[in-house]
Amino acid sequence: MTTAAIGIATDIAADIAVQATDVRRSFDGREVLAGVDLTLRRGEFLALLGRSGSGKSTLLRAMAGLDPDFTGRLLVPERRSVVFQDHRLQPWKRVLDNVVLGLPRGGAREAGLTALAEVGLTERARDWPITLSGGEAQRAALARALVRDPELLLLDEPFGALDALTRIRMHALLRDLCLRHRPAVLLVTHDVDEAIALADRIIVLTDGRLGPAREVRLPEPRPRTAPGFAELRAELLAELGVG
């Protein structure tokens, strides 16, 4: 099979943001993605769970256009943004300049300030990234992603390096931002509680293959005491090999 280039989603149903068909990726003869079929609806928040090395980030990088060496068919929106675990702010640029990096000059500053206001960082616009806390740096990274008005937001364990309380605050902020902007979201994580707290739908990736999807229909917000939370958590942990 020849290598497949990523395509822009113009020939699929209007309510579909991502369509992956038989996506495969190998490294040194080891198949990391073994024929992934996946549909992501517009405005849907999908969490992709999996153990370390299961291929989660590999699939995300393919969707982002950062890894073209896959095979199969992958259609994604033209406007898409990525937030990584590392904020990846350029230390020699101030916070606002990082947020608007790469945007056309006309209106970029105003759009950047609006994005910073949405994440509560208006007062840090002229600061250097080194002065930000971990949570503030990730909020700046979210602002940089959302200022581009993405149809697809790709999140690669963006809260993995944060402390527990900061993660809870970031979950609430992300839920609010997604409700406001309505992108399709793919969250890659190995944290079951995080997936349940944020997603509309959860899929587990095991040995390069996707298991059955689970629709998450818990009350909002989703406390751990919500009916069905414990059962869903136990089921997902079992699929990840945790008793």
ABEGO torsion letter per residue (X at the ends): XBBBBBBBBAABBAABABBBBGBBBBBGGBBABBGBBBBBBBGBBBBBBEBBGAGAAAAAAAAAGABAABBEBBBBBABBBBBBABAGBBAABBAAAAAABGBBABGAAAAAAAAAAAAGAAAAAABBAAABBAAAAAAAAAAAAAAAGBABBBBBGAAAABBAAAAAAAAAAAAAAAAAAGBBBBBBBABAAAAAAABABBBBBBGGBBBBBBBBBBBOBBBAABBGAAAAAAAAAAAAGBX
